[in-house]
Every structure is written in structure tokens, then in C-alpha cells.
Amino acid sequence: MSDKPNLEEVTSFDKTKLKKTETQEKNPLPSKENEDDEEAPGFGGGAKNLSDTLL
């Protein structure tokens, strides 16, 4: 085994033989509007509703 990789197949690779594919994002990140709508019930809005006296 040599220290240098064999690049013969990489340089002779034909990209035109590849199939076209459509990528679909399976788990997209939520938008800011979705984050505000998805607040968990029973938590009272999280840190938004804390008063300074309770901290």
C-alpha cells in the first residue's frame, strides 16, 4: 500500500451518468411564528412571565 491515494477512478468519473433526485427536508426547523404558537400548555409562557421578585 502506498502513501499516495490512487485518483485514477475519481478523475475518470462521469457525472452525466448520475440520476437526478429531488431532495426533501424531513425535519425542517420551525419558523419564529411556529415557535410562538407551540408554547407548551401549563407553563404560563415560560420565562416571559417571570417577575423580577421571584428571581
N, C-alpha and C positions, 0 to 999 in steps of 0.2 A: 504494500500500500504506500502511495506516495503522499507527500505533504500537500501537494497542489491538487485541487479538485479537477475532475475531468469535465470541461464545459462544452464538449462536443454536442451532446444532445440538446443542451439549452440553446446554443446558437443555431441549431438546425430546426428548432421547434416552429411549427406552422400555426399561428394564431387563428388563421381563417378556418381551420377545422373544428374550432370550438363551437358549441351550441350557444345560442342566445338564451339568456334566462332573465326572468323578472324577479327581482328581489322584493320580498315583503317583510316589513319590520313586524316581528311577532309581539314585542312588548314595548311599544313606544312610550316615551316619557310623557307624563301628564303636563298639560299647559298650566299656566298660572290660574286661569279661570277654573280649571278642573280641580286644582289643589284646594281652592277656597270652597268649592261645592262639596268636597269629600271629607269635611271635618267629621271626626267620629262623634256620634251622639253620646251624651252623658259626660263629656269632658269640658263642657262650657266654653269652648273656644280656645282652649289651651292657654298659653302664656299671654295672649292678647288681653284677657280679662283679669289678670292678676293685679292686685293693688300693691303699692309700694310698702304699705304697712305689714303685709303678710310676708314680705321677703326677708 
